Amino acid sequence: TILAVRELDVGGGTNDDGRWQKMPQKLTEAYPYAFTVSYVERARQHRWRCSDVTFHCSDGALRQQWIQTIREQLTALTSRPKHLLVYINPYGGKQQGECIYEQKVAPLFACASISTDVIVTEHANHARDHLKTEAELKKYDGVVCVGGDGMFSEIVHGLVSRTQRDNGVDQNSPEEKLVPCSLRIGIIPAGSTDCICYATVGINDPVTSALHVIVGDSQPMDVCSVHHNNTFLRYSISLLGYGFYGDVLADSERKRWMGPARYDFSGFKTFLTHHHYEGAVSFLPATDILGTPRDKTRCRAGCFICQHNGQLPNLCFCSIPEYEVGWGVVRGKFLAINAASMSCACPRSPMGLSPAAHLADGTTDLILVRKCSRFNFLRHLLRHTSKDDQFDMTFVEVHRVRRFRFTPRHCQNDSELDLRENGKQLFSQICRDHPACSCSPAYSSWNCDGEILPHAAIEVGVHCQLIKLFARGIEEQPLFEDLANPPCAL
Ligand SMILES: Nc1ncnc2c1ncn2[C@@H]1O[C@H](COP(=O)(O)OP(=O)(O)OP(=O)(O)O)[C@@H](O)[C@H]1O
């Protein structure tokens, strides 16, 4: 894949980037005209690199013809962005966001003649609020996010909210069908957690991600909307977790001073406390789709299941009575309730929470882990790091769903009432005044892509292919790996 072409001044010894080019004397004399083509070269483990190949010719007019033709071909590729809006979180990860962008990404964008407007954020939610209100989105072909998963979530919230506002859609209505965002989002990984980048590109590498932006890749992605009592709470792209993953996050937030070690510490502590939570999960199974959470398919570049299911009409965003038909309910005591909208694979858990989940099939995999012994729960957790099926256990069930609701036991009646009568204040008060009389607390928190939600009773709907990324999904086998550059002359 060609990225750019530029003239090479053979006599001067440098090209127009100022980089030194050493030419053999004989070649220079026989072929004094040269041009350099930059192209994508695939390296190991889904990594992409920018490589150059220089062509020499004896005729200046011929060189111009080549350069002009290649430039015309590149300009005709309408999927490639020409103008981008870039947000950099200077405090994400190891606080290297600006440095990563300036040193690794900006030169590639310049080489591909992409112009940029860059905003270095000054506070949390700066990017979200700018996108929501001020940003002149018509000027751009895409938005680039330099940061981690938290920063990406900000960009998604800003872009989705802005799109709904511009189209007169009320985000507070859980039944409302949201309007897809037209601008693609590029993620340049510069955070401590870069799971979305890992899941959509196959590696957390700024250069690889920048090249996927330049070539104009497009990967659709589902987004879940989360509501409480007809009030919009947040969007989720990867994981909603109640019980175990909610408790780990809540505990680790209190231990930020420990640095990244807090996740291990809080994970171990939460495992030992072994709390379970009572409640009811109701869900709308996706019955009309291809694929199941326990099949052996994996969501990969050009995924057929995402393409097929993405074209099905999503009937769950209509009036309540229609979608009430076909809902299932599971009541009980749960150690964990997880909704994985993608596999959630990361370097620590290469298969992820739900290995067969898809990025863009309009569903989420609802995983219910019922109360069991610590030993069995440990067996379940350990299976995430091996090839064994983590769902093949009597206390675990998994459903591929389009919508679901959770109602904690001690809120059940009130929350039902709540959904109809808008009694939000009353509802929250009743829950707090009547905790469960067991050693487990009455309720856990929802971990929504790394943020704690303020309510336990929630309603979730999957919006099929609401956003698009500058990515193509994980490629099965890198082609042409390790092929040496062939020598080229015209
Ligand atoms: N200028 C800023 N100052 C402080 N916080 C910011 C700024 N810009 C963005 N943020 C917030 O920083 C949070 C974390 O950023 P990011 O996801 O880029 O890095 P991270 O290291 O992966 O974070 P995490 O702590 O979630 O692992 C985001 O939720 C974002 O809202």
The ligand as a Gaussian input file, in Angstrom:
#p B3LYP/6-31G(d) Opt

LIG

0 1
 N       -5.405000      17.265000      30.378000
 C       -5.922000      16.345000      31.175000
 N       -5.735000      16.385000      32.510000
 C       -6.218000      15.434000      33.310000
 N       -6.955000      14.378000      32.887000
 C       -7.185000      14.285000      31.568000
 C       -6.680000      15.246000      30.651000
 N       -7.053000      14.884000      29.398000
 C       -7.769000      13.751000      29.528000
 N       -7.847000      13.382000      30.830000
 C       -8.511000      12.201000      31.428000
 O       -7.511000      11.239000      31.764000
 C       -8.129000       9.967000      31.858000
 C       -7.144000       8.846000      31.577000
 O       -6.602000       9.039000      30.312000
 P       -6.122000       7.916000      29.311000
 O       -7.189000       6.936000      29.084000
 O       -5.593000       8.639000      28.115000
 O       -4.871000       7.278000      30.031000
 P       -4.663000       5.947000      30.877000
 O       -3.327000       6.046000      31.480000
 O       -4.926000       4.755000      30.022000
 O       -5.746000       6.045000      31.951000
 P       -6.210000       4.992000      33.033000
 O       -5.900000       5.669000      34.321000
 O       -7.669000       4.875000      32.739000
 O       -5.441000       3.718000      32.814000
 C       -9.265000       9.998000      30.857000
 O      -10.426000       9.524000      31.480000
 C       -9.418000      11.470000      30.480000
 O      -10.738000      11.896000      30.714000

